Amino acid sequence: MKTTAASFISIMIISLLMSCSPVAEKKAESDFQRVESLVTSHELSNAMQLLDSMMVWNKDNYGVVGKALKRKNAIALDYHKGVIQMSGDRINVLDPQVMVLSKGFIFKPGEAGRPGSYEHKRQTVESSWNRTFLKIVLNENGDAWMVSHYYGKEWIDHTSLRIYDDKNYILTDTIGLGHEWNRKVEDLGDRWETVEFRDGSDAGALAFIHDNYRKSIKVKFTGKTFQYIVLENYDKEAIKNGWELAQVLKERYGLRETIELHQAELRKLQ
């Protein structure tokens, strides 16, 4: 135990001497100069990151750590205000884009704190109950997922899709029968199967349709039997526009979260 304690004390002394060495002091001085240069050029985020790093690099040099912490607190107010301002300015640019891209969609507010959702007017249950097609659904946070709708007189029990053009194809994940995302309804001899491909289980199908919407895109509904369709132009357009809307909504949602985070930090400082 004595040997272990002595070794530990030796290591601590060596670390302390190294942290206070002329080389370490010179490096810290150079880093502080770099911080001031960043502040002068209004690169406050980079200045804050460098100060954080300095406190780690010089953790045993209380003088450097204290100076770095004091400098960080001095610029923190302007830093958080700047991030909030830039994020708000960007949201002001995105809002008109949301208005344009969402024109063809119906927005349904969410319940109990959940985000509202967008559904294309040409792909609602009322307008498309008697056809087989693919649709896009997205929420106001920018999460988007694909839904396959089968309508017919016989069950095909489909669990996955093959989406393809003349050269390329996408195979979705399999959503098994009985899964909460795989539902079936029957009424007076009519049969409907609906499969939701959430959380990336579309395997990039939405992006594929977006990128190739001008081409003839075919879909194979794969289950106990098969069903083939060619996507209608208005379905391809709906998916394309919905995909683009989702990207803008996702960015806006991220910016709003950033604003809330930095507003909380401002409240701590004030």
N, C-alpha and C positions, 0 to 999 in steps of 0.2 A: 504494500500500500504506500510506503514511504517513497519507493522508486517511482511509482505511478504519479504520485502527487508532485514529486520533483520534476518529472518529465513534463507534466502539464504546465507547471509554473514556468519552465524554461521555454516552452512553446509560446506561451502568452507574452513573455518578455521579448522574444525574438520578433513576434508579430507586431508588438508595440513599437519596437525599434525600427522595423521595416516601414511601418506606417508613418513614422516620424522622420524617416531618412530624407536627406536632401533631394534625392531623386523623386520620392513621393510628394514632397512639398512643392517641388518645381512642377510636377505634373498637375497637382491641384491648382497651383497658381495659373497655369496655362488653361486649365478647364474653366476657371472663373472668368478669365479673359474671353474665352469662347462663349460663355453664357452671356456676357455683356454685349458681345457682338450680335448674338442672336436676338437679344432684347431690342437692340437698336434697330435691327432689320425687321422687327415685329414678328419674329418667328418664336412666339412664346411657347407653343407646344413643344418644340425641340429644346428650348431652354429648360422647360420643366422636366423633360425626360433626362436631360444631361445632369441636372441637379439631383434627381432621384438616383441616377447611376453613381454620381460622386459620393453620395451618402453610403452606398453599398461598398464602393471601392475603398473608402476611407473610414470604414465603420469603427476602427480603433483610434482614429484621430479626432477627438471630440471638438477640437478647434475648427477643423474643416467641416465636420458634420453640422456643427452649430451655425457656421457661416452660411453653408448651403441651405439649411432649413430656413434661416432668416431671409435669405434672398428669394427663396421659393415663395414664402408667405407674402413677400413684398410685391411679387408680380402675379400672384394667384388671382387677385381680384380682376385685373385686366384680362388675364388669360381666360377665365370662365365667361366673362362678359363677351369677349371676342368670339368664343366658340358659339355662344348663344346667338349672337348677331349673325354670324356666317350661316349657321344652321337655319335661322329664320329667313334669311335672304334666299337661301336655296329652296325652302318650302314655298316661298312666294313665286318662284319660277315653276315649281312642279304643280302647284294647284291648277293653273290653267290647262296644263297637259292632262290632268285627271279629268277635268270637265270635258275636254274634247274626246278623249279615249273612252269615256264612260257613256257617251251619248246613246249607244245602242244597247245599253245594259239597264236592267232594273235593279235598284239598290234596296235591300231589305235590312233594316236596322237589327242589330243583335239584341239578345235578351240576357239579363243578369250579368252584365259586364262583358259579354262576349262580342267579338267584332262583327259588324254587319257584313253581308255578302252581296256579291254581284252575280246576276244571271242574265245571259243574253236574251233579248226579246224574241229571237227566232228559235230559242231552244228551251222554252218553258214547257211545263207539262201540258198546259192548255193548247199550245201551238204544235206540239210534237208527240202527242200521246200515242199515235198510231204509226210510228215509223221507227226504224233501226238506225242509230246514228251515234256519234261521239260528241260530247259537249265539254266545255270548260266551266268550272266554278271557281270563284276566288273570293277572298275576304278583303276587308279594308286594310289589313296589315300587309297585304301583298302575297299571302299564301295562296297558291293555285293548285288545283288538282283536276284530273280528267275523270269523266264518268262515261261509261258505255251503257247505252240503252238498246235492249233487244225487244222487239215486238213481233209476235207470231202466234200461230195456232198450236205449235208443238214446242216443248221445252228443248233447249239445246244445252242448258246447264253450263254456260260459258264461264270460265275462270281466268282467262288471259286473252291477249290480243296480239296479233301480228300486224303491224302498220308498215306499209311499204309503197315505194314508187317503182320505177323501172330498174333502178340500180341499187337502192339502199333500203334497209328495213330496220324496224325496232321491235323487239320482243318485250312486252311488259312482264312484270312479276306476276306470279299466280296468286289470285285471291280466292281461296278455296270455298266450296259450297258450305254454307252455314256460318261463314265469317260475317261479322257485323257490316262489312262493306259490300257484301254480296247478298242481294235481296231478290225475292221472287213474289209476284202477285198474279192471281188468276181471277178472272171474272167472266162468266158466261162464255167460256171457251176461248177467250182472249188471254194471252200469257205475256207477262212482262218480266224481264230480267234486268236488274240494274247493278252494275259493279262500279264502286268508287276506287280509283287508283290514287291513294293519298300518300303523303310522306315519301315521295320519290319513287313509288312503286310503278309509276308509268314508265320508268326507265328512260326518260328523256323524250317521250312521245310528243308531249305538247311542244317542246322546242323544235322537234323534227317537223311537225306539221307547220309551225310558224315559219321555219326556214324554207319550206318547200310548198307553200300554200298555192303557188301558181301551177304546180304540177298535178297530174292525176294521182291521187293518193287512195290506196285501197286498204281495206281492213278485213282481217280474218278473225271472226269471233270463235275462239277455240274452247271446246268443252267436250261433252259426251258425243255431240255431233258438231258440225261447223255451219257458219253463216258468213257469206262474203258480201261486202258492200263497197261502193265507190263513194267517197265522201263528197257531199254536195258542196258547191262553191260557197254558199252562205254559211255552212258549218265550218269550213276552212277559214273563212273571213272572221267568224265569231271567235274561233280559237286563236287566230293571229292577233286580233285586237285585244282579246282578253289577256293573252300572254304579255303583250306590251303594257297594258294597263297594270298588270301585276308587278312588273318591274318598277314602275313609277311609284305605285303604292308602297312597295317594300322599302324603297329609298326614303319616301316621306315618313313612313313609320319609324325607321331607324333614326332619322333626324329628330323626330319628336321625342324619342327616348333619350337622345343625346341632350336635348334641351332640358328635359326633366332632371337628368343626372347632374348637369352643371348648375342648374338652379338650386338644387339641393346643396351643392358644394358652396355656392354663394351664401346661402342662408347660414351655413356653419361659420363662414368667415365674418359675416355681419352680425 
